[in-house]
Amino acid sequence: KQWYQRRVHGVVNLIGCVLGAITCLAFLVIYAVHSVNQELEGTKSEFGEMVGMVVHVILSIVLIICIFYIIIASILIHGARTGRPGFLTPWLVLTIISMGLQVLNAIDGLIALELAKTLITIIGLVIEAYLFICVWSFRKQLKEESVIVTRA
């Protein structure tokens, strides 16, 4: 049952990443079309160009992160499916980094007295911590099984 749960978690993670990448790509295309229309109509301002460049860079970075997450989630699924604990490690590392950034985000929300942001971040952090513990324990179980198999 546990390998099935890891696979389901990996698949859900993968679906979220794919949806994020598709959304980012759609916004990049929509923004590019909008920019071309403004340029053709001559209504584009210098400020609009600067904002456009920032939006383009941010969306491109988010798209790259989504693609990276797709790769990591695919590796997680493959590791859970084949029982290879080393393939779970990239997801664990990425999750630790993500959790660290969420802690900083929660602290920022507390400092800015944005209680809704802080509460949502903490809820996300608790869910992510639970998933981290599940994958960590599965990785540990796989490592223990591989040690028993090699000794036998």
C-alpha positions as CSV (number, residue, x, y, z in Angstrom):
1,K,0.0,0.0,0.0
2,Q,2.8,2.4,0.8
3,W,4.4,2.3,-2.7
4,Y,0.9,3.1,-4.1
5,Q,0.6,6.2,-1.8
6,R,4.0,7.4,-3.0
7,R,3.0,6.9,-6.6
8,V,-0.2,8.8,-6.1
9,H,1.6,11.6,-4.4
10,G,4.1,11.7,-7.3
11,V,1.3,11.7,-9.8
12,V,-0.5,14.5,-8.1
13,N,2.7,16.5,-7.9
14,L,3.4,15.8,-11.6
15,I,-0.2,16.9,-12.6
16,G,0.3,20.2,-10.6
17,C,3.6,20.8,-12.3
18,V,2.2,20.2,-15.8
19,L,-0.8,22.4,-15.1
20,G,1.6,25.1,-13.8
21,A,3.8,24.9,-16.9
22,I,0.8,25.0,-19.2
23,T,-0.6,28.0,-17.4
24,C,2.7,29.8,-17.5
25,L,3.1,29.1,-21.2
26,A,-0.4,30.3,-21.9
27,F,0.2,33.5,-20.1
28,L,3.5,34.0,-21.9
29,V,1.7,33.6,-25.3
30,I,-1.2,35.8,-24.3
31,Y,1.2,38.5,-23.1
32,A,3.3,38.3,-26.3
33,V,0.2,38.6,-28.4
34,H,-1.0,41.6,-26.3
35,S,2.4,43.2,-26.6
36,V,2.5,42.8,-30.4
37,N,-1.0,44.3,-30.6
38,Q,0.0,47.3,-28.5
39,E,3.1,47.8,-30.7
40,L,1.1,47.6,-33.9
41,E,-1.5,50.1,-32.5
42,G,1.3,52.4,-31.2
43,T,-0.1,52.5,-27.7
44,K,2.9,51.0,-26.0
45,S,4.6,53.3,-23.5
46,E,8.1,53.1,-22.0
47,F,6.7,52.1,-18.6
48,G,4.6,49.4,-20.3
49,E,7.7,48.0,-22.0
50,M,9.5,47.9,-18.7
51,V,6.6,46.2,-16.9
52,G,6.3,43.8,-19.9
53,M,9.9,42.8,-19.6
54,V,9.5,42.1,-15.8
55,V,6.4,40.0,-16.5
56,H,8.1,38.1,-19.3
57,V,11.2,37.4,-17.1
58,I,9.1,36.3,-14.1
59,L,6.8,34.0,-16.2
60,S,9.9,32.5,-17.9
61,I,11.5,31.8,-14.5
62,V,8.3,30.2,-13.2
63,L,8.0,28.1,-16.4
64,I,11.6,26.8,-15.9
65,I,10.8,26.0,-12.3
66,C,7.7,24.1,-13.4
67,I,9.7,22.1,-15.9
68,F,12.3,21.3,-13.3
69,Y,9.5,20.2,-10.9
70,I,8.1,17.9,-13.7
71,I,11.5,16.2,-14.0
72,I,11.8,15.8,-10.2
73,A,8.2,14.5,-9.9
74,S,8.8,12.0,-12.7
75,I,12.0,10.8,-10.9
76,L,10.0,10.4,-7.7
77,I,7.3,8.3,-9.4
78,H,10.0,6.2,-11.1
79,G,11.8,5.7,-7.8
80,A,8.6,4.7,-6.0
81,R,7.6,2.3,-8.8
82,T,11.0,0.6,-9.1
83,G,11.9,0.7,-5.4
84,R,15.0,2.7,-5.8
85,P,15.5,5.0,-2.8
86,G,18.1,7.2,-4.6
87,F,15.4,8.4,-7.0
88,L,13.4,9.8,-4.1
89,T,16.3,12.0,-2.9
90,P,15.9,14.8,-5.5
91,W,12.3,15.4,-4.5
92,L,13.3,15.4,-0.8
93,V,16.0,18.0,-1.4
94,L,13.7,20.2,-3.4
95,T,11.0,19.9,-0.7
96,I,13.5,20.9,2.0
97,I,14.3,24.0,-0.1
98,S,10.7,24.7,-0.7
99,M,9.8,24.3,3.0
100,G,12.7,26.7,4.0
101,L,11.3,29.3,1.6
102,Q,7.8,28.8,3.0
103,V,9.1,29.4,6.5
104,L,10.7,32.7,5.3
105,N,7.4,33.6,3.6
106,A,5.5,32.9,6.9
107,I,7.9,35.0,8.9
108,D,7.5,37.8,6.3
109,G,3.7,37.5,6.6
110,L,4.0,37.8,10.4
111,I,6.3,40.8,10.2
112,A,3.9,42.5,7.7
113,L,0.9,41.5,9.9
114,E,-0.7,39.7,6.9
115,L,-2.4,37.0,8.9
116,A,-4.3,35.4,6.0
117,K,-1.0,35.0,4.1
118,T,0.7,33.6,7.1
119,L,-2.1,31.1,7.9
120,I,-2.3,29.8,4.3
121,T,1.5,29.5,4.3
122,I,1.6,27.5,7.5
123,I,-1.2,25.2,6.3
124,G,0.8,24.6,3.1
125,L,3.9,24.0,5.2
126,V,2.1,21.4,7.4
127,I,0.8,19.5,4.4
128,E,4.3,19.6,2.7
129,A,5.9,18.5,6.0
130,Y,3.5,15.5,6.1
131,L,4.3,14.5,2.5
132,F,8.0,14.9,3.2
133,I,7.8,12.6,6.2
134,C,5.9,10.0,4.1
135,V,8.4,10.0,1.3
136,W,11.3,10.1,3.8
137,S,10.0,7.1,5.6
138,F,9.4,5.2,2.4
139,R,13.0,6.0,1.3
140,K,14.2,4.7,4.6
141,Q,12.1,1.5,4.3
142,L,13.5,0.9,0.8
143,K,17.1,1.4,2.0
144,E,16.5,-1.1,4.9
145,E,15.0,-3.6,2.5
146,S,18.0,-3.3,0.1
147,V,20.4,-3.9,3.0
148,I,18.4,-7.1,4.0
149,V,18.4,-8.3,0.4
150,T,22.1,-7.8,0.0
151,R,23.0,-9.5,3.2
152,A,20.8,-12.6,2.5
